[in-house]
């Protein structure tokens, strides 16, 4: 009986090892380019700084060694054309990628800059092409334009938030009537219309406020695009 038990134990260990080995044999390639958010242009790379890095993470159960719910699996440095690639074997699971070491003189840098396991996802055992959109610094001077064709209208637009606010000492009344007004402040923000190139409502540049037209007041949200790297006049049409 002891010999049989030993044989069964050995076979069980061998089978377990075989299963584990098989789960780690998912050949996976990942490649893409770091782009300036809001454009299809590769990021600006400084010749005086270290090149940016792309990192691959795996979602975990969020306990023990990896309390934040992820672990770093691999990393690679992008080339001078902002391209990156991985060629590796992965076990089954949920993976995602992020980037680091951007030039902070022109880009907004966060500790990791990813969108967790929901976006920038990687599928083990396949060929993945994932472009990563980096948020460039942007400065916006808003221009509010009333599009009501009635030149004698008495529309009132009460600006809420989403594109900065008056500087100290500047009094801003509601915009009334046929208005085409460039505001006296500059709003520092991120480039593009959607954060990280992802068309999600929560990732959108938008101005919120209340518009009273023909005696009816409604809540409005107006999306806008912020050009990268410079100060730009952005039109908000209502």
C-alpha positions as CSV (number, residue, x, y, z in Angstrom):
1,X,0.0,0.0,0.0
2,X,2.8,2.4,0.8
3,X,4.4,1.8,-2.6
4,X,1.0,2.5,-4.3
5,X,0.5,5.7,-2.2
6,X,4.0,6.9,-3.1
7,X,3.3,6.3,-6.8
8,X,0.0,8.1,-6.6
9,X,1.7,11.0,-4.8
10,X,4.5,11.2,-7.4
11,X,2.0,11.1,-10.3
12,X,-0.1,13.9,-8.6
13,X,2.9,16.1,-8.2
14,X,4.0,15.5,-11.8
15,X,0.4,16.2,-13.1
16,X,0.3,19.4,-11.0
17,X,3.7,20.5,-12.3
18,X,2.6,19.8,-15.8
19,X,-0.6,21.9,-15.4
20,X,1.4,24.8,-14.0
21,X,4.0,24.6,-16.7
22,X,1.2,24.6,-19.3
23,X,-0.5,27.7,-17.9
24,X,2.8,29.6,-18.2
25,X,3.2,28.8,-21.9
26,X,1.0,31.4,-23.5
27,X,3.2,33.1,-26.1
28,X,2.2,36.7,-26.1
29,X,3.5,39.7,-28.1
30,X,2.6,43.3,-27.3
31,X,3.6,46.3,-29.4
32,X,2.6,49.9,-29.9
33,X,3.6,53.6,-29.8
34,X,3.4,56.3,-27.2
35,X,1.3,59.1,-28.7
36,X,0.4,62.6,-27.6
37,X,-3.1,62.6,-26.4
38,X,-5.5,64.3,-28.8
39,X,-3.3,63.6,-31.8
40,X,-1.8,60.7,-33.8
41,X,1.7,62.1,-33.3
42,X,4.3,60.2,-31.4
43,X,5.3,61.8,-28.1
44,X,8.1,64.3,-27.8
45,X,11.2,62.7,-26.4
46,X,14.0,64.8,-24.8
47,X,17.5,63.9,-25.8
48,X,18.7,65.0,-22.3
49,X,16.4,62.7,-20.3
50,X,16.0,58.9,-19.9
51,X,13.7,57.3,-22.4
52,X,10.1,56.5,-21.2
53,X,9.3,53.0,-20.1
54,X,6.3,50.8,-20.7
55,X,5.3,48.4,-18.0
56,X,3.1,45.3,-18.0
57,X,1.0,44.5,-15.0
58,X,-1.1,41.5,-13.9
59,X,-4.3,41.9,-11.8
60,X,-4.1,40.1,-8.5
61,X,-6.5,39.4,-5.6
62,X,-5.2,42.5,-3.8
63,X,-3.9,40.7,-0.7
64,X,-0.6,39.6,0.8
65,X,2.4,40.7,-1.4
66,X,0.4,43.0,-3.8
67,X,-2.1,45.0,-1.7
68,X,-2.9,47.4,-4.5
69,X,-4.3,44.5,-6.6
70,X,-1.6,44.3,-9.3
71,X,2.0,43.1,-9.8
72,X,4.6,44.2,-12.3
73,X,5.4,41.5,-14.8
74,X,7.8,43.1,-17.2
75,X,9.0,46.4,-18.4
76,X,10.7,47.8,-21.6
77,X,12.2,51.1,-22.7
78,X,10.7,52.7,-25.7
79,X,13.0,53.5,-28.6
80,X,13.7,57.0,-30.0
81,X,10.6,56.7,-32.2
82,X,8.4,56.1,-29.1
83,X,7.8,52.5,-30.1
84,X,7.8,49.6,-27.7
85,X,7.4,45.8,-27.9
86,X,7.2,42.7,-25.6
87,X,7.7,39.1,-26.6
88,X,7.1,36.8,-23.6
89,X,5.2,33.8,-22.2
90,X,2.4,34.6,-19.8
91,X,0.1,32.6,-17.5
92,X,-3.6,33.0,-17.8
93,X,-5.0,36.1,-16.2
94,X,-5.9,39.8,-16.6
95,X,-3.1,42.1,-17.8
96,X,-2.8,45.8,-18.6
97,X,0.0,48.2,-19.5
98,X,1.0,51.7,-18.5
99,X,3.9,54.1,-19.0
100,X,6.4,56.1,-17.0
101,X,9.3,58.6,-17.3
102,X,7.6,61.1,-19.6
103,X,9.2,64.5,-20.2
104,X,7.5,66.5,-17.4
105,X,8.3,69.8,-19.1
106,X,5.6,69.0,-21.7
107,X,3.6,66.1,-20.3
108,X,1.6,65.5,-17.2
109,X,3.2,62.7,-15.3
110,X,1.5,60.5,-12.7
111,X,3.1,57.6,-10.7
112,X,2.1,55.0,-13.3
113,X,-0.3,56.5,-15.8
114,X,-2.5,53.5,-16.7
115,X,-6.2,52.7,-16.7
116,X,-5.9,49.6,-14.6
117,X,-7.3,46.3,-16.0
118,X,-10.3,48.0,-17.7
119,X,-8.4,49.7,-20.5
120,X,-5.1,49.1,-22.2
121,X,-5.8,45.5,-21.7
122,X,-3.6,42.7,-22.9
123,X,-4.8,39.2,-23.9
124,X,-2.3,36.4,-23.1
125,X,-1.6,34.0,-26.0
126,X,-2.3,36.6,-28.7
127,X,-0.7,39.4,-30.6
128,X,-1.6,42.7,-29.0
129,X,-1.3,46.2,-30.5
130,X,-1.9,48.9,-27.9
131,X,-1.1,52.5,-28.5
132,X,-0.7,54.5,-25.3
133,X,-1.9,58.1,-25.2
134,X,0.1,60.5,-23.0
135,X,-1.5,63.7,-21.6
136,X,0.4,66.7,-22.8
137,X,0.2,70.0,-20.9
138,X,-2.3,72.5,-22.4
139,X,-3.4,76.0,-21.6
140,X,-6.9,77.1,-22.6
141,X,-8.4,80.6,-22.9
142,X,-12.2,80.1,-23.2
143,X,-14.3,82.0,-25.8
144,X,-18.0,81.7,-25.2
145,X,-20.3,82.2,-28.2
146,X,-24.1,82.3,-28.2
147,X,-25.3,80.6,-31.3
148,X,-28.9,81.7,-31.0
149,X,-29.8,83.3,-34.4
150,X,-32.0,85.9,-32.7
151,X,-29.7,88.9,-32.2
152,X,-32.1,90.4,-29.7
153,X,-32.2,87.3,-27.5
154,X,-31.9,87.5,-23.8
155,X,-30.4,84.1,-23.1
156,X,-28.5,83.7,-19.9
157,X,-25.6,81.2,-19.6
158,X,-24.5,80.6,-16.0
159,X,-21.0,79.0,-16.3
160,X,-20.6,76.2,-13.8
161,X,-17.2,74.5,-14.1
162,X,-15.0,72.5,-16.5
163,X,-12.8,75.2,-18.0
164,X,-11.3,77.1,-15.1
165,X,-12.6,80.2,-13.5
166,X,-11.9,84.0,-13.1
167,X,-8.6,85.1,-11.6
168,X,-8.6,86.8,-8.2
169,X,-10.2,90.2,-8.4
170,X,-12.0,89.5,-11.7
171,X,-15.8,89.7,-11.4
172,X,-17.7,87.5,-13.9
173,X,-21.4,88.0,-14.4
174,X,-23.6,85.5,-16.3
175,X,-23.3,85.8,-20.0
176,X,-26.4,87.5,-21.3
177,X,-27.8,88.0,-24.8
178,X,-25.9,87.8,-28.1
179,X,-22.4,87.2,-26.7
180,X,-19.0,86.4,-28.2
181,X,-16.6,86.8,-25.3
182,X,-13.0,85.8,-24.7
183,X,-12.6,85.2,-21.0
184,X,-9.8,86.9,-19.0
185,X,-8.3,83.8,-17.5
186,X,-6.2,80.8,-18.7
187,X,-7.0,77.3,-17.7
188,X,-4.2,74.8,-17.4
189,X,-5.3,71.3,-18.3
190,X,-4.5,68.2,-20.3
191,X,-4.5,67.8,-24.1
192,X,-7.2,66.4,-26.3
193,X,-10.9,65.7,-25.8
194,X,-10.8,62.4,-24.1
195,X,-8.2,61.3,-21.5
196,X,-5.8,58.6,-22.7
197,X,-7.7,58.4,-26.0
198,X,-10.6,56.7,-24.3
199,X,-14.1,57.8,-25.3
200,X,-15.7,57.6,-21.8
201,X,-18.1,60.2,-20.4
202,X,-15.9,60.5,-17.3
203,X,-12.8,61.2,-19.4
204,X,-14.2,64.1,-21.4
205,X,-13.3,67.8,-21.4
206,X,-16.6,69.5,-20.8
207,X,-18.1,72.8,-19.6
208,X,-21.1,72.5,-17.4
209,X,-23.6,75.2,-16.6
210,X,-27.2,76.4,-16.8
211,X,-28.7,78.0,-19.9
212,X,-31.9,80.0,-19.8
213,X,-33.4,80.4,-23.2
214,X,-37.0,81.5,-24.0
215,X,-37.8,81.4,-20.3
216,X,-36.7,77.8,-19.9
217,X,-33.6,76.9,-17.8
218,X,-31.7,73.6,-18.6
219,X,-28.5,72.0,-17.4
220,X,-26.0,71.9,-20.3
221,X,-22.7,70.1,-20.9
222,X,-20.5,71.2,-23.8
223,X,-17.5,69.1,-24.8
224,X,-14.4,70.7,-26.1
225,X,-10.9,69.9,-27.4
226,X,-7.7,71.3,-25.8
227,X,-4.7,71.5,-28.2
228,X,-1.4,70.2,-26.7
229,X,1.7,72.1,-25.6
230,X,0.5,75.7,-26.0
231,X,-2.0,78.4,-25.0
232,X,-5.1,78.2,-27.3
233,X,-8.4,80.0,-27.5
234,X,-11.1,77.3,-27.3
235,X,-14.6,78.1,-28.5
236,X,-17.5,77.1,-26.3
237,X,-20.7,77.4,-28.4
238,X,-24.0,77.3,-26.6
